[in-house]
Amino acid sequence: MRKKDSARVAPSELIGRTDELARILGCVAEGECCSVVGVSNIGKSALLRALAAGATNPGHRSQVAEGLVVYVDLNLALQMTEQGFYEAALRNLLAMLRDRSANDRLVAAVQKAYQTVVDPANPFLLPLAFENCLEAVCHLQDGVLALLFDEFDEAFADIEPHLFVRLRALRDKHGRRLCYVTATDHTLDEIRRERQAGEFSELFEGHTYHLGPLLEPDARALAHRWAAQVNAELTPEDMTFLAERAGGHPGLLLAISRVLAKSRDEALLRPAAAGHARAQERLDSDPNVRLECAKLWSDLKAIDQEALMSALAGGDASEALDSLVQKGLVRTTSTGVKVFADQFAEFVRRQAMMRRREPQGVRIDVEAGDVWVNEKLAPVLTELEYKLLLLLYGHLGKICDKYRVVESVWGESYIDEVDDARIEKLVSRLRDKIEPNPQDPRYVITVRGRGYKLVSPG
């Protein structure tokens, strides 16, 4: 099933988030700076793009007093430096002015500043050109100038702090005529704590909004939209499955939808393969599903990870769960802690199991793509070797038949093309890299006539 990345949905296609959008649009209308915080792939980019698109629509333009709302994706900055930051901001500002057919004097001023930033005669002209540009915009057009900085984490963490001192000074100079909106995985004071950065972070006090998973009706609507793009239909049972496994996280919803679609297509060819049961078997070993969970996990601070593992194990971690509740990853109920998605809860339990295990055996760091054997880094695996190990790792101790191996490693279209000898050669190459003695394997075991399985020592 072909679908778009949830974090990159076109502005006009935003589903839900009406309250968050209204609050942020209200801030921009008043010239207030605000910060949008949320875990990986929760939809921050979609929200900011919708904000920029909404502010240019006639029905919303009066709300921002005919101002300019400029979306700047810092992932597209040519380099993560002061010059790269200014270039990205002015490039998008210039594009918006041209799109809106702004007056020639204003376009010329921004064009001149942009050329200076791209090719400055000396480094002192960089900040001066940027400041003169914003000065011109604030004086030559009505309303607020709002700069929406998406993917702001790396820029705020790595660029020299004097950039943010200047941004603060520009805000102080122009007041409510100039405001910033940032989108980050963590709050600004968590990313950078030094005094100069802290002065910039003060601009967002009282206007920091945490973006959680979509509400269930919105998640259902998003899933139906993706299905409609490929002329597929989702049954009520499908939606219940997705709601339980993805819990309204757009990135996880997309990854699990793809697994579900593949399982349903397979069921048409092999009726014995039940859709939801087959999909459930695949989820733990699917690289996209695992990657989404790994991103969520790596976003958490160590104290949050420990609290989550403790809570799922039945321990008392209520005092340490506040930040997780704020992020929308857990909620407390009368029966205990409920993680927002069953798939992520199972991922967290596996992380806890890995930490309790003896240091012997095979372990995969999904986020880094590294493979460890007996606490030693294994040689780099090829793509096919890694896919095979990931499949077996996701079904630790269980037999994976040859059909499943071909399907997961080469793809379903190769079912009739990959013979036993080719599979055995791949298994042999994998053993050469992870087994202490490939001729007497301890971990990747052949179950004659049935398939292969990965086992723990002993």
Sequence and secondary structure as in RCSB ss.txt:
>XXXX:A:sequence
MRKKDSARVAPSELIGRTDELARILGCVAEGECCSVVGVSNIGKSALLRALAAGATNPGHRSQVAEGLVVYVDLN
LALQMTEQGFYEAALRNLLAMLRDRSANDRLVAAVQKAYQTVVDPANPFLLPLAFENCLEAVCHLQDGVLALLFD
EFDEAFADIEPHLFVRLRALRDKHGRRLCYVTATDHTLDEIRRERQAGEFSELFEGHTYHLGPLLEPDARALAHR
WAAQVNAELTPEDMTFLAERAGGHPGLLLAISRVLAKSRDEALLRPAAAGHARAQERLDSDPNVRLECAKLWSDL
KAIDQEALMSALAGGDASEALDSLVQKGLVRTTSTGVKVFADQFAEFVRRQAMMRRREPQGVRIDVEAGDVWVNE
KLAPVLTELEYKLLLLLYGHLGKICDKYRVVESVWGESYIDEVDDARIEKLVSRLRDKIEPNPQDPRYVITVRGR
GYKLVSPG
>XXXX:A:secstr
     GGG  GGG  S HHHHHHHHHHHHTT  EEEE  TTSSHHHHHHHHHHHHHSHHHHGGGTT EEEEEEGG
G SSSSHHHHHHHHHHHHHHHHHHTT  HHHHHHHHHHHHHHHS SSTTHHHHHHHHHHHHHHHHSSS EEEEEE
S HHHHHHS THHHHHHHHHHHHHGGGEEEEEEESS HHHH  SHHHHHHHGGGTT EEE     HHHHHHHHHH
HHHHTT    HHHHHHHHHHHTT HHHHHHHHHHHHHHHHHHHH TTS HHHHHHHHHTT HHHHHHHHHHHHHS
 HHHHHHHHHHHTT   GGG HHHHHHTSEEEETTEEEES HHHHHHHHHHHHHHHS S SEEEETTTTEEEETT
EE     HHHHHHHHHHHHTTTS B HHHHHHHHT GGGTTT  HHHHHHHHHHHHHHH SSTTS SSEEEETTT
EEEE    
